[in-house]
Amino acid sequence: MKIKIMQTNLGRMRAAHDLAYATAVKREVDILVVGEPNKKLMENSQWIKDERMDVGIMLLNKKIRVTEVSCEEGYIRIDIKKCQLYCCYISPNIGIDEFKARVDIIMRDAGGRIDEKIILGDINAKSPMWGSPREDQRGEYWSEWIATLNIGVLNDGKKPTFVRGQSKSYIDVTCASSKIQRVIQNWMVLDDETLTDHQYITFEMSAAGPKKPIGIKSKPHYDWAAFKEIVKLRVESGREDLEAIIKEACHASTTRNERSRQPFWWNEEIKIKRDECQRLRRQATRTARRNQRNDNEHHGNYKRGKKELQALINKSKNKHWEDLCQELDADIWGKGYKIVTKKLVGYAPFELTTEQKIRAAGKLFPKKTKNWKKEAPTDEVATFTEEEYRAVLQKMKTGRAPGLDGVPMEAIKKLEEIEPTMLLNLMNNLLKQQKFPKEWKHAKLVLIPKGKMADKNFRPICLLNSCSPTLWNVLYNDLLEEVMPKGVHTIAYADDLALVVTAKDKSQLKWKADEALIQVNRWMEENELELAPHKTEAVILRGRKEREIISFRCNGLDIQPKDSIEYLGITMGQSCQFGDHIKKIRHKS
């Protein structure tokens, strides 16, 4: 796998910001690093930015594994495997003492780490080491530091990184430690139009890992007519391995097209104008180099071309904004809603190390050894009925990510249309054998950080075989139909069970709740499951009236009611109002 990095300075220009992203997408860049970004556009949470918003990083390739991010004042450090990438910007308007102080902070941080490192950015310093004809105090101080850390310069000095009329300079620098220089190649200054005086710089770094994806994978499209036909043929041929039939039919009837990663405002007219700007810039550069009389004319044409390109980008963005507003009036949950929620998600999640994953999994899934009573297979067990099976299938939601086997829930529902009893018979056989297949217990564990990464708290998401949740829901549905005391209602989502208990007085409330908890615990034990009393919570919905506090009993442990609890993302308080929920959501956003 090769990681392609592009660096530039945007001069706070909105249009330059947009064009840099489009260029990075076109050139299949994995990491985009910018100095002096547009602060308004940096509010987009997909950007990693420093404290002053002088530097920004966007991870365009989701396969890039970032283990740590440090956002400081004037620079950012991201850790990629055993390499640290330092991205910085140092203003030309500060004095030499402040320049040295900022360089000291960056270099001391880099020097205190054992991994290989790349340091890049617009440092506004001059030295022959990176192409400048002379060396200033800034360049001399930077050169001394990188020599101390055994860091070399990748700039070849063939092209300037900053061009303003006839003025040229080499102030955008890429440095790397000795070992990592061996795996870096194709460092170059591009001729692409940038709409600023700074040029784009790209280079590639070899790294171990999965092959880089081309484009973005779109949502898979399933040909359900073909799926049904394949299943029928396999069943008629006498095959009985149902799981293999479903998986084979599902994969054979799936198509997935790559969709473009170009920004929404990109069009052919903008592409033509950008190419024209590049041609005009080359003309202006050549005439300036030859001191020709029509230098001003060519330079004026180039400036007009840049303004026209900016105007085209703004026009296209405004047109798409108007279309989006009109669409929002017709469908509030459409593209506009998706764009907003995508912005709130943030940049790519951190990749945990193997040790961190093991610790997190051990904390979330502690190993407990309990000798469950093993029962011999029997034909006397009450089997699942067709009504129970169909009721569960109707409630199971579609449109979700496929399971570990790559089979979506839609395929399970389509199977019921072809062979109504095929999966039901399999589940009844498993029930009689008192067996839950081991392969159905295997899951891909996805750890979603709760709050900040520093908290080291994660929400686990387990992607199971598609048949596994179907069997679980058919089995779990039996609990919801347990005969509870009058006034007790059960609500369940996945493995989260809520008991809603209503009573006229506190003694009835306590008796009903305790009795319901006893029945739930009994059902759990009968099905070789275990209730977690320490995770059980309660809240008394008393409204505005003051009532005596009641405790409940769950598996030998007293449950003290709280002022508020959270169930399925909704915070419910004693006063039966949503003030606590609104405060919590506001704090998160």
C-alpha positions as CSV (number, residue, x, y, z in Angstrom):
1,M,0.0,0.0,0.0
2,K,1.2,3.5,-0.9
3,I,0.1,6.5,1.1
4,K,-0.1,9.6,-1.1
5,I,0.2,13.0,0.7
6,M,-0.5,16.5,-0.7
7,Q,0.5,19.7,1.0
8,T,-0.2,23.3,0.2
9,N,-1.0,26.8,1.6
10,L,-4.5,28.1,0.9
11,G,-4.1,31.7,2.0
12,R,-7.5,31.6,3.8
13,M,-9.3,31.6,0.3
14,R,-12.6,29.7,0.1
15,A,-12.2,28.9,-3.6
16,A,-8.6,27.7,-3.1
17,H,-9.9,25.5,-0.3
18,D,-12.5,23.9,-2.7
19,L,-10.0,23.5,-5.5
20,A,-7.4,21.8,-3.3
21,Y,-10.0,19.2,-2.3
22,A,-11.0,18.6,-5.9
23,T,-7.4,18.3,-7.0
24,A,-6.7,15.8,-4.1
25,V,-9.6,13.7,-5.2
26,K,-8.6,13.8,-8.8
27,R,-5.0,12.7,-8.0
28,E,-6.2,10.0,-5.6
29,V,-4.5,11.6,-2.6
30,D,-4.9,9.8,0.8
31,I,-3.9,12.7,3.2
32,L,-4.5,16.4,2.4
33,V,-2.4,18.8,4.5
34,V,-3.2,22.6,4.2
35,G,-1.7,25.7,5.8
36,E,-3.7,28.9,6.3
37,P,-7.1,27.2,5.5
38,N,-10.4,29.1,5.3
39,K,-11.6,29.2,8.9
40,K,-15.3,29.0,8.0
41,L,-14.8,25.9,5.9
42,M,-12.6,24.4,8.7
43,E,-15.7,24.2,10.9
44,N,-16.5,21.1,8.9
45,S,-15.7,18.4,11.4
46,Q,-14.1,16.2,8.8
47,W,-11.0,18.3,9.2
48,I,-8.4,17.8,11.9
49,K,-7.2,21.3,12.8
50,D,-4.8,22.9,15.2
51,E,-5.8,25.3,18.0
52,R,-5.4,28.4,15.9
53,M,-6.8,26.9,12.7
54,D,-3.5,27.6,10.9
55,V,-3.1,23.9,9.8
56,G,-5.7,21.4,8.7
57,I,-5.5,17.7,7.8
58,M,-8.2,15.7,5.9
59,L,-8.0,11.9,5.7
60,L,-9.4,11.1,2.3
61,N,-8.7,7.4,2.5
62,K,-10.6,5.6,5.2
63,K,-8.1,2.7,5.2
64,I,-5.4,5.0,6.7
65,R,-5.0,3.8,10.3
66,V,-4.5,6.7,12.7
67,T,-3.6,5.6,16.2
68,E,-3.2,9.1,17.8
69,V,-3.9,12.8,17.0
70,S,-2.3,15.7,18.8
71,C,-3.6,19.2,17.9
72,E,-1.3,21.9,19.3
73,E,-0.8,25.6,18.6
74,G,0.5,26.0,15.1
75,Y,1.0,22.3,14.4
76,I,-0.7,18.9,14.3
77,R,0.8,15.5,14.9
78,I,-0.9,12.3,13.7
79,D,0.5,8.8,14.3
80,I,0.2,6.4,11.4
81,K,1.5,2.9,12.3
82,K,5.1,3.5,13.2
83,C,5.4,6.9,11.5
84,Q,4.5,10.4,12.9
85,L,3.4,13.1,10.6
86,Y,4.0,16.7,11.8
87,C,2.1,19.4,9.9
88,C,3.0,23.0,10.7
89,Y,2.6,26.6,9.6
90,I,4.9,29.4,10.8
91,S,3.8,33.0,9.9
92,P,6.3,35.3,8.1
93,N,5.1,38.2,10.3
94,I,6.6,37.0,13.6
95,G,10.1,37.8,14.9
96,I,13.1,35.5,14.9
97,D,12.8,34.8,18.7
98,E,9.2,33.7,18.4
99,F,10.1,31.7,15.3
100,K,12.8,29.8,17.3
101,A,10.3,29.2,20.2
102,R,7.8,27.6,17.8
103,V,10.4,25.5,16.1
104,D,11.7,24.4,19.5
105,I,8.3,23.1,20.5
106,I,7.8,21.1,17.3
107,M,11.4,19.6,17.2
108,R,11.5,18.7,20.9
109,D,8.2,16.9,20.5
110,A,9.6,15.1,17.5
111,G,12.9,14.4,19.1
112,G,11.2,12.8,22.2
113,R,9.6,10.0,20.1
114,I,11.3,6.9,18.8
115,D,9.2,6.3,15.7
116,E,10.1,7.6,12.2
117,K,8.8,11.1,11.4
118,I,7.8,13.4,8.6
119,I,7.7,17.2,9.2
120,L,6.1,19.3,6.5
121,G,4.5,22.7,6.1
122,D,4.9,26.3,5.1
123,I,7.7,27.5,7.5
124,N,8.6,30.8,5.7
125,A,12.3,30.1,6.0
126,K,15.0,30.1,3.3
127,S,18.0,27.7,2.9
128,P,19.9,26.2,0.0
129,M,19.0,22.8,1.5
130,W,15.5,23.1,0.0
131,G,16.3,25.3,-3.1
132,S,16.6,28.9,-1.9
133,P,19.6,30.8,-3.4
134,R,20.5,32.1,0.1
135,E,20.0,31.3,3.7
136,D,18.3,33.5,6.3
137,Q,18.3,33.2,10.1
138,R,15.1,31.1,10.1
139,G,16.5,28.7,7.6
140,E,19.7,28.3,9.5
141,Y,17.9,27.6,12.7
142,W,15.6,25.0,11.1
143,S,18.6,23.3,9.4
144,E,20.4,23.0,12.7
145,W,17.5,21.3,14.3
146,I,16.8,18.8,11.6
147,A,20.5,17.9,11.5
148,T,20.4,17.3,15.2
149,L,17.5,14.9,14.8
150,N,19.0,13.1,11.7
151,I,16.2,14.4,9.5
152,G,16.8,15.1,5.8
153,V,15.0,17.4,3.3
154,L,12.9,15.9,0.5
155,N,12.7,19.1,-1.6
156,D,14.8,18.9,-4.8
157,G,14.8,22.6,-5.4
158,K,13.9,22.2,-9.1
159,K,10.7,24.2,-8.9
160,P,9.7,27.0,-6.5
161,T,6.9,26.3,-4.1
162,F,5.7,29.9,-4.1
163,V,5.3,32.1,-7.2
164,R,4.0,35.7,-7.2
165,G,4.6,37.4,-10.5
166,Q,8.3,37.4,-11.1
167,S,9.0,36.7,-7.4
168,K,9.8,33.0,-6.5
169,S,10.7,31.3,-3.3
170,Y,11.0,27.9,-1.7
171,I,9.2,28.2,1.6
172,D,7.1,25.0,1.7
173,V,9.3,22.2,3.0
174,T,9.0,18.5,3.4
175,C,11.5,16.8,5.8
176,A,11.8,13.1,6.9
177,S,13.9,10.9,9.1
178,S,16.6,8.8,7.5
179,K,14.8,5.4,7.5
180,I,11.5,6.7,6.1
181,Q,13.2,8.6,3.3
182,R,13.9,5.2,1.8
183,V,10.2,4.5,1.3
184,I,9.3,7.9,0.1
185,Q,9.2,8.5,-3.7
186,N,7.8,10.8,-6.4
187,W,8.2,14.0,-4.4
188,M,7.2,16.8,-6.8
189,V,5.8,20.3,-7.1
190,L,2.7,20.2,-9.4
191,D,1.8,22.6,-12.2
192,D,-1.9,22.5,-11.3
193,E,-3.8,25.7,-10.8
194,T,-4.2,26.5,-7.1
195,L,-5.8,30.0,-7.1
196,T,-3.1,31.0,-4.6
197,D,0.6,31.8,-4.9
198,H,1.6,28.5,-3.3
199,Q,2.0,25.3,-5.4
200,Y,0.7,21.8,-4.6
201,I,3.4,19.4,-3.4
202,T,2.8,15.6,-3.5
203,F,4.8,12.5,-2.5
204,E,4.2,8.8,-1.9
205,M,5.1,6.7,1.1
206,S,5.1,2.9,1.0
207,A,3.4,1.3,4.0
208,A,2.2,-2.1,5.0
209,G,-1.5,-2.5,4.9
210,P,-4.6,-3.2,2.7
211,K,-4.7,-2.1,-0.9
212,K,-6.0,1.4,-1.3
213,P,-9.5,1.5,-2.6
214,I,-10.3,3.3,-5.9
215,G,-13.2,5.6,-5.5
216,I,-15.9,5.1,-2.9
217,K,-17.9,1.9,-2.6
218,S,-21.6,2.6,-3.2
219,K,-24.4,0.8,-1.5
220,P,-24.8,-2.7,-3.0
221,H,-27.6,-3.4,-5.3
222,Y,-29.4,-6.8,-5.1
223,D,-31.2,-8.5,-7.9
224,W,-33.9,-10.2,-5.8
225,A,-35.4,-12.0,-8.8
226,A,-32.0,-13.6,-9.5
227,F,-31.6,-14.4,-5.8
228,K,-35.0,-16.3,-5.7
229,E,-34.1,-18.2,-8.9
230,I,-30.7,-19.3,-7.5
231,V,-32.2,-20.4,-4.2
232,K,-34.9,-22.4,-6.0
233,L,-32.3,-24.2,-8.2
234,R,-30.1,-25.1,-5.2
235,V,-33.1,-26.4,-3.2
236,E,-34.4,-28.4,-6.1
237,S,-31.0,-30.0,-6.6
238,G,-31.3,-31.5,-3.1
239,R,-28.8,-29.3,-1.3
240,E,-29.6,-28.9,2.4
241,D,-26.8,-26.6,3.7
242,L,-29.2,-23.6,4.0
243,E,-26.6,-21.1,5.1
244,A,-24.3,-21.8,2.1
245,I,-27.3,-21.5,-0.2
246,I,-28.3,-18.1,1.1
247,K,-24.7,-16.8,1.1
248,E,-24.0,-18.1,-2.4
249,A,-27.3,-16.7,-3.9
250,C,-26.9,-13.4,-2.2
251,H,-23.3,-12.8,-3.4
252,A,-24.2,-14.0,-7.0
253,S,-27.1,-11.5,-7.2
254,T,-25.2,-8.5,-5.9
255,T,-23.7,-5.7,-7.9
256,R,-21.7,-2.8,-6.5
257,N,-20.6,0.2,-8.6
258,E,-17.8,2.6,-7.7
259,R,-19.1,6.2,-7.4
260,S,-17.1,9.3,-8.0
261,R,-15.4,11.1,-5.2
262,Q,-15.4,14.5,-7.0
263,P,-16.9,17.4,-5.0
264,F,-20.6,18.1,-5.6
265,W,-19.9,21.4,-7.4
266,W,-17.4,20.0,-9.9
267,N,-18.5,20.0,-13.6
268,E,-17.0,20.0,-17.1
269,E,-17.1,23.8,-17.4
270,I,-14.9,24.2,-14.2
271,K,-12.5,21.6,-15.5
272,I,-12.0,23.4,-18.8
273,K,-11.5,26.8,-17.1
274,R,-9.0,25.3,-14.7
275,D,-7.0,23.8,-17.6
276,E,-7.1,27.2,-19.3
277,C,-5.8,28.9,-16.1
278,Q,-2.9,26.5,-16.1
279,R,-2.1,27.4,-19.7
280,L,-2.3,31.2,-19.0
281,R,0.0,30.8,-16.0
282,R,2.6,29.0,-18.0
283,Q,2.4,31.7,-20.6
284,A,2.9,34.4,-17.9
285,T,5.8,32.5,-16.4
286,R,7.6,32.1,-19.7
287,T,7.2,35.8,-20.7
288,A,8.4,36.9,-17.3
289,R,11.4,34.7,-17.5
290,R,12.3,36.1,-21.0
291,N,11.5,39.7,-20.0
292,Q,9.2,40.1,-23.0
293,R,7.2,43.3,-23.5
294,N,3.8,41.7,-23.4
295,D,4.5,40.3,-19.9
296,N,1.9,42.5,-18.3
297,E,-0.7,41.4,-20.9
298,H,-0.1,37.7,-20.1
299,H,-0.1,38.3,-16.4
300,G,-3.4,40.2,-16.7
301,N,-5.0,37.4,-18.7
302,Y,-3.9,34.9,-16.0
303,K,-5.4,37.1,-13.2
304,R,-8.7,37.4,-15.1
305,G,-8.7,33.6,-15.7
306,K,-8.3,33.0,-11.9
307,K,-11.2,35.3,-11.1
308,E,-13.4,33.6,-13.7
309,L,-12.5,30.2,-12.2
310,Q,-13.5,31.4,-8.7
311,A,-16.7,32.8,-10.1
312,L,-17.6,29.5,-11.8
313,I,-17.0,27.5,-8.6
314,N,-19.1,29.9,-6.6
315,K,-21.9,29.8,-9.2
316,S,-22.0,26.0,-9.2
317,K,-22.0,25.9,-5.4
318,N,-24.8,28.5,-5.2
319,K,-26.9,26.5,-7.8
320,H,-26.5,23.3,-5.8
321,W,-27.4,25.1,-2.6
322,E,-30.7,26.4,-4.2
323,D,-31.5,22.9,-5.4
324,L,-30.8,21.5,-2.0
325,C,-33.1,24.0,-0.3
326,Q,-35.9,23.2,-2.7
327,E,-35.4,19.5,-2.1
328,L,-35.4,20.1,1.7
329,D,-38.9,21.6,1.4
330,A,-40.2,18.4,-0.2
331,D,-38.2,15.9,2.0
332,I,-36.7,17.0,5.3
333,W,-35.0,13.6,5.7
334,G,-33.4,13.8,2.3
335,K,-29.9,14.9,1.1
336,G,-29.8,18.0,3.4
337,Y,-30.4,15.9,6.5
338,K,-27.7,13.4,5.5
339,I,-25.2,16.2,4.8
340,V,-25.8,17.7,8.3
341,T,-25.5,14.4,10.1
342,K,-22.4,13.6,8.1
343,K,-20.8,16.8,9.3
344,L,-21.6,16.0,12.9
345,V,-19.9,12.6,12.6
346,G,-16.3,14.0,12.5
347,Y,-13.2,12.7,10.8
348,A,-12.1,9.2,10.5
349,P,-12.1,7.2,13.8
350,F,-8.8,6.3,15.5
351,E,-7.3,2.9,14.8
352,L,-6.6,1.2,18.1
353,T,-3.5,-0.9,18.6
354,T,-3.9,-4.6,19.1
355,E,-3.2,-4.3,22.9
356,Q,-5.8,-1.5,23.2
357,K,-8.4,-3.7,21.4
358,I,-7.7,-6.6,23.7
359,R,-8.1,-4.5,26.8
360,A,-11.3,-2.9,25.5
361,A,-12.8,-6.2,24.6
362,G,-11.9,-7.7,27.9
363,K,-13.5,-4.8,29.7
364,L,-16.7,-5.0,27.6
365,F,-17.0,-8.8,27.6
366,P,-15.5,-10.2,30.9
367,K,-14.9,-13.9,30.9
368,K,-17.2,-15.7,33.3
369,T,-17.2,-19.4,33.8
370,K,-20.6,-20.8,34.8
371,N,-21.5,-24.5,34.6
372,W,-24.9,-24.5,32.9
373,K,-27.0,-27.6,33.2
374,K,-26.7,-29.5,30.0
375,E,-29.9,-31.1,28.8
376,A,-30.2,-33.9,26.3
377,P,-31.9,-33.2,23.0
378,T,-35.7,-33.8,23.2
379,D,-38.7,-33.8,20.9
380,E,-41.0,-32.7,23.7
381,V,-39.8,-29.0,23.6
382,A,-42.4,-26.5,22.3
383,T,-41.2,-25.5,18.9
384,F,-41.5,-22.1,17.2
385,T,-44.7,-21.7,15.3
386,E,-45.1,-20.1,11.8
387,E,-47.0,-17.2,13.3
388,E,-44.1,-16.5,15.8
389,Y,-41.6,-16.7,13.0
390,R,-43.4,-14.4,10.6
391,A,-44.2,-11.9,13.4
392,V,-40.5,-11.6,14.2
393,L,-39.5,-11.3,10.5
394,Q,-42.0,-8.4,10.0
395,K,-40.4,-6.5,12.9
396,M,-36.8,-7.0,11.8
397,K,-35.6,-3.8,10.0
398,T,-34.0,-3.8,6.6
399,G,-31.6,-1.3,5.0
400,R,-28.9,-2.1,7.5
401,A,-25.3,-3.2,7.0
402,P,-25.0,-6.9,6.1
403,G,-23.9,-9.4,8.7
404,L,-20.5,-11.0,9.1
405,D,-21.4,-13.3,6.2
406,G,-22.2,-10.4,3.9
407,V,-25.9,-11.4,3.8
408,P,-28.4,-8.5,4.5
409,M,-31.7,-9.0,6.4
410,E,-33.6,-8.5,3.1
411,A,-32.3,-11.9,1.9
412,I,-33.7,-13.6,5.0
413,K,-37.1,-12.1,4.3
414,K,-36.9,-13.0,0.6
415,L,-36.1,-16.6,1.6
416,E,-39.4,-16.7,3.6
417,E,-41.3,-15.9,0.3
418,I,-39.5,-18.7,-1.6
419,E,-39.4,-21.5,1.1
420,P,-41.6,-20.3,4.0
421,T,-40.6,-23.1,6.4
422,M,-37.0,-23.8,5.4
423,L,-35.3,-21.5,8.0
424,L,-38.0,-22.2,10.5
425,N,-37.3,-25.9,10.3
426,L,-33.6,-25.3,10.8
427,M,-34.3,-23.2,13.9
428,N,-36.7,-25.8,15.4
429,N,-34.1,-28.5,14.9
430,L,-31.5,-26.3,16.7
431,L,-34.1,-25.7,19.5
432,K,-34.7,-29.5,19.9
433,Q,-30.9,-30.1,20.0
434,Q,-30.5,-27.3,22.6
435,K,-27.8,-25.9,20.3
436,F,-26.8,-22.4,19.2
437,P,-24.2,-22.9,16.3
438,K,-20.7,-21.6,17.2
439,E,-20.3,-19.9,13.9
440,W,-23.4,-17.9,14.6
441,K,-21.7,-16.6,17.8
442,H,-18.7,-15.2,15.9
443,A,-18.9,-11.5,15.4
444,K,-16.9,-8.6,14.0
445,L,-16.4,-6.2,16.9
446,V,-16.6,-2.4,16.1
447,L,-15.6,-0.1,19.0
448,I,-17.3,3.3,18.8
449,P,-15.6,5.8,21.3
450,K,-18.0,7.4,23.8
451,G,-17.1,11.1,24.0
452,K,-13.3,11.8,23.8
453,M,-10.8,9.1,23.0
454,A,-9.0,9.9,26.2
455,D,-12.0,8.5,28.1
456,K,-11.2,5.0,26.8
457,N,-14.9,4.1,26.9
458,F,-16.4,2.4,23.9
459,R,-19.8,1.4,22.7
460,P,-19.5,-2.1,21.1
461,I,-21.3,-3.0,17.9
462,C,-21.2,-6.7,17.0
463,L,-21.8,-7.7,13.3
464,L,-23.1,-11.3,13.4
465,N,-24.0,-13.9,10.9
466,S,-27.4,-12.9,9.5
467,C,-29.2,-16.0,10.8
468,S,-28.0,-15.4,14.3
469,P,-30.2,-12.3,15.2
470,T,-33.1,-14.1,13.5
471,L,-32.9,-17.1,15.9
472,W,-32.3,-14.8,18.8
473,N,-35.3,-12.6,18.1
474,V,-37.6,-15.7,17.7
475,L,-36.3,-17.0,21.0
476,Y,-36.3,-13.6,22.8
477,N,-39.9,-12.9,21.6
478,D,-40.9,-15.6,24.1
479,L,-39.8,-13.4,27.0
480,L,-42.0,-10.5,25.8
481,E,-45.0,-12.9,25.8
482,E,-44.4,-14.0,29.4
483,V,-47.5,-13.5,31.5
484,M,-46.6,-10.6,33.7
485,P,-48.5,-9.1,36.7
486,K,-51.4,-6.8,35.7
487,G,-50.0,-3.3,34.9
488,V,-46.5,-4.6,33.8
489,H,-45.6,-4.1,30.1
490,T,-42.4,-5.3,28.4
491,I,-40.5,-3.3,25.8
492,A,-37.4,-4.7,24.0
493,Y,-34.9,-3.6,21.5
494,A,-32.1,-6.0,20.7
495,D,-30.9,-7.2,24.1
496,D,-32.2,-4.0,26.0
497,L,-35.3,-4.9,28.0
498,A,-37.5,-2.3,29.7
499,L,-40.3,-3.0,32.2
500,V,-43.0,-0.4,32.5
501,V,-44.8,-0.9,35.8
502,T,-48.0,1.1,36.8
503,A,-49.7,0.9,40.2
504,K,-52.0,2.9,42.5
505,D,-49.7,2.9,45.5
506,K,-46.1,2.3,46.4
507,S,-46.6,-1.2,47.9
508,Q,-48.3,-2.5,44.7
509,L,-45.6,-0.8,42.6
510,K,-42.8,-2.6,44.5
511,W,-44.6,-6.0,44.5
512,K,-45.3,-5.8,40.7
513,A,-41.8,-4.7,39.9
514,D,-40.1,-7.3,42.1
515,E,-42.4,-10.1,40.7
516,A,-41.7,-9.0,37.1
517,L,-37.9,-9.1,37.7
518,I,-38.2,-12.6,39.3
519,Q,-40.0,-13.8,36.1
520,V,-37.4,-12.2,33.8
521,N,-34.6,-13.8,35.8
522,R,-36.3,-17.2,35.8
523,W,-36.7,-17.0,32.0
524,M,-33.0,-16.0,31.6
525,E,-31.9,-19.0,33.6
526,E,-34.2,-21.4,31.7
527,N,-32.6,-20.2,28.5
528,E,-29.0,-20.4,29.9
529,L,-28.7,-16.6,30.0
530,E,-27.7,-14.4,32.9
531,L,-29.3,-11.1,34.1
532,A,-26.8,-8.3,35.1
533,P,-28.3,-6.7,38.3
534,H,-25.4,-4.2,38.5
535,K,-26.5,-2.8,35.1
536,T,-30.2,-2.7,36.0
537,E,-31.5,0.8,36.5
538,A,-34.8,2.3,37.6
539,V,-36.6,5.6,37.6
540,I,-40.0,6.5,39.2
541,L,-42.0,8.7,36.9
542,R,-43.7,10.8,39.7
543,G,-44.4,14.0,37.8
544,R,-44.3,17.1,40.0
545,K,-45.4,15.3,43.2
546,E,-43.0,14.4,45.9
547,R,-43.2,10.7,46.6
548,E,-41.4,8.3,49.0
549,I,-38.4,6.6,47.5
550,I,-38.8,2.9,46.8
551,S,-36.1,0.4,46.2
552,F,-36.5,-2.8,44.1
553,R,-34.9,-6.2,44.3
554,C,-33.2,-7.9,41.3
555,N,-31.4,-11.2,41.8
556,G,-30.5,-10.4,45.4
557,L,-29.4,-6.8,44.7
558,D,-31.2,-3.7,45.7
559,I,-31.9,-1.3,42.8
560,Q,-32.2,2.3,44.0
561,P,-34.2,4.5,41.6
562,K,-32.3,7.4,39.9
563,D,-33.3,10.9,39.1
564,S,-33.0,10.0,35.4
565,I,-32.0,7.0,33.2
566,E,-31.2,6.6,29.5
567,Y,-33.0,4.0,27.3
568,L,-32.3,3.8,23.6
569,G,-30.7,7.2,23.6
570,I,-33.6,9.0,25.3
571,T,-33.0,10.4,28.8
572,M,-36.1,10.1,31.0
573,G,-36.4,11.9,34.3
574,Q,-38.7,11.7,37.3
575,S,-40.7,14.8,36.2
576,C,-41.8,13.1,33.0
577,Q,-40.2,16.0,31.0
578,F,-37.4,16.0,28.5
579,G,-35.3,18.8,30.0
580,D,-32.4,16.5,31.0
581,H,-32.4,14.9,27.5
582,I,-32.2,18.3,25.7
583,K,-29.4,19.4,28.0
584,K,-27.4,16.2,27.3
585,I,-27.9,16.5,23.5
586,R,-26.9,20.2,23.6
587,H,-23.8,19.4,25.5
588,K,-22.8,16.6,23.1
589,S,-23.3,18.9,20.0
